[in-house]
Amino acid sequence: MARINLRPWREELRAERQKQFITVLLGMLIISAGAGFLWHRYVEGAIEYQVQRNNYVRNEIAQLEKQIKEIRELKKKRDALIERMKVIQDLQGKRPIIVRVFDELVKTNPDGVYFTNLVKKGETLEIKGVGESNSRISSLMRRLDESDWFKEPNLTSVKALRDGESKSTFNMTVKQEAPKEESRKGGA
């Protein structure tokens, strides 16, 4: 029988397999390292992209907040202008009223009575004047009470002049009111 040694063949096969295993292992390590590197680059890129998006959003928010601040300032200016316009409209609306008040004072003033001082405080007119007699002052009060532009005449004092004449000085207050629309149309 011939003796054949198969051991070196097995060792060569084992060495060959071990060499293949190490080659495959090194290949897998290289592929894993490459995949890990690519994954790391992908995650860094995603993070960088998200940081850029966050910065963009922050910049847009800052611009919008600036615009909101400008809008608030414009609204304040608009409200101030509207208030001014209302005041001007009220003044323009009340402008003819003072003319009508003076016109009504002339109409209600009887002969023999004249005014020396008129002061308006709010809606109250303080009238100082001189009348030839107490009956003429009473007539003035009745006419003021009947007027659409005045109400509640109140005589606060009457004093006779010392010049020997029958004239009297008087102080009175009367409240001013704008007549209702019906009486304006009917009286005009």
C-alpha positions in Angstrom: 0.0 0.0 0.0 1.2 3.3 -0.9 1.5 5.9 1.7 0.2 9.3 0.6 0.5 12.2 3.0 -2.7 14.3 2.7 -1.8 16.6 5.5 0.1 19.3 3.6 -2.8 19.5 1.2 -5.2 20.0 4.1 -2.9 22.6 5.5 -2.7 24.3 2.2 -6.5 24.2 1.9 -6.9 25.5 5.4 -4.3 28.2 4.7 -6.1 29.1 1.5 -9.5 29.2 3.4 -7.9 31.3 6.1 -6.5 33.6 3.5 -9.9 33.9 1.8 -11.6 34.5 5.2 -9.1 37.3 6.0 -9.6 38.8 2.5 -13.4 38.7 2.9 -13.0 40.0 6.4 -10.8 42.9 5.2 -13.2 43.5 2.4 -16.1 43.6 4.8 -14.2 46.0 7.1 -13.4 48.2 4.2 -17.0 48.2 2.9 -18.3 48.8 6.5 -15.8 51.6 7.0 -16.9 53.1 3.6 -20.5 52.7 4.5 -19.9 54.2 7.9 -18.1 57.2 6.3 -20.9 57.7 3.8 -23.5 57.5 6.6 -21.5 60.0 8.6 -21.2 62.4 5.6 -24.9 62.0 5.0 -25.9 62.8 8.6 -23.4 65.8 8.7 -25.0 67.0 5.4 -28.5 66.6 6.8 -27.5 68.5 10.0 -25.9 71.2 8.0 -28.9 71.5 5.7 -31.2 71.7 8.8 -29.0 74.4 10.3 -29.2 76.4 7.1 -33.0 76.0 7.1 -33.1 77.0 10.8 -31.0 80.1 10.0 -33.2 80.9 7.1 -36.3 80.6 9.3 -34.7 82.8 12.0 -33.9 85.5 9.4 -37.4 85.4 8.0 -38.9 85.6 11.5 -36.6 88.6 12.3 -37.8 90.3 9.1 -41.4 89.5 9.9 -41.1 90.9 13.4 -39.5 94.0 12.0 -42.5 94.3 9.6 -44.9 93.7 12.4 -43.3 96.5 14.4 -43.6 98.8 11.5 -47.2 97.8 11.0 -47.9 98.5 14.7 -46.3 101.9 14.4 -48.3 102.6 11.3 -51.5 101.6 13.1 -50.6 104.0 15.9 -50.0 106.8 13.4 -53.3 105.9 11.7 -55.2 105.9 15.0 -53.7 109.2 15.9 -54.7 110.6 12.5 -58.2 109.3 12.8 -58.4 110.9 16.2 -57.2 114.2 14.8 -59.7 113.9 11.9 -62.5 113.3 14.4 -61.5 116.4 16.4 -61.4 118.4 13.2 -64.8 117.0 12.1 -66.3 117.8 15.5 -64.9 121.3 15.3 -66.2 121.8 11.8 -69.5 120.3 12.8 -69.8 122.6 15.8 -68.6 125.7 13.9 -72.0 126.7 12.7 -73.5 126.0 16.1 -71.8 129.0 17.7 -73.1 131.2 14.9 -76.6 129.8 15.5 -76.2 130.4 19.3 -75.3 134.0 18.7 -78.2 134.3 16.2 -80.6 132.8 18.8 -79.3 135.1 21.5 -80.1 138.1 19.3 -83.6 136.7 18.5 -84.4 136.1 22.2 -83.0 139.4 23.4 -85.9 141.8 24.0 -85.6 145.5 23.5 -84.2 147.3 26.5 -81.8 144.5 27.5 -78.1 144.3 26.5 -75.3 141.9 27.4 -72.1 143.1 28.9 -70.3 139.7 29.2 -70.8 136.2 27.8 -68.8 133.3 29.0 -69.2 129.7 27.9 -68.1 126.9 30.2 -68.9 123.5 28.8 -72.5 123.6 27.8 -73.4 126.5 30.1 -73.5 130.1 29.1 -73.0 132.7 31.8 -74.6 136.0 30.8 -74.1 139.4 32.4 -76.0 142.3 31.2 -78.2 145.4 31.9 -81.9 145.6 31.6 -84.1 148.7 31.6 -86.6 147.0 33.9 -87.1 143.7 35.7 -90.0 142.8 33.4 -87.6 143.0 30.4 -85.2 140.7 32.2 -88.1 138.3 32.9 -89.1 138.5 29.2 -85.5 137.5 28.3 -85.7 134.5 30.6 -89.1 133.4 29.1 -87.7 133.7 25.5 -84.6 131.8 26.5 -86.7 129.0 28.0 -88.9 128.9 24.8 -85.9 128.7 22.5 -84.9 125.4 20.9 -81.2 126.3 21.5 -81.4 127.0 25.3 -82.9 125.4 28.4 -83.1 126.0 32.1 -82.4 129.8 32.3 -81.4 130.6 35.9 -81.2 134.2 37.2 -78.5 134.3 39.8 -78.6 138.0 40.7 -80.3 141.3 39.9 -79.0 144.6 41.2 -80.4 148.1 40.6 -77.9 150.7 39.2 -77.2 153.6 41.5 -77.3 156.3 38.8 -80.9 157.1 39.6 -82.1 155.3 36.5 -84.4 152.3 36.7 -81.9 150.0 35.0 -80.7 146.8 36.7 -77.6 144.6 36.2 -78.2 140.9 36.1 -76.3 137.7 36.1 -77.8 134.5 34.7 -76.8 131.1 33.5 -78.5 129.1 30.7 -77.7 125.7 29.3 -77.1 125.4 25.6 -78.4 122.4 23.7 -78.6 121.7 20.0 -82.2 121.4 18.9 -83.6 118.1 17.7 -83.6 117.4 13.9 -87.4 117.9 13.7 -87.3 121.4 15.2 -84.3 122.4 13.0 -86.2 121.4 9.9 -89.4 122.9 11.0 -87.7 126.2 12.1 -85.4 126.5 9.1 
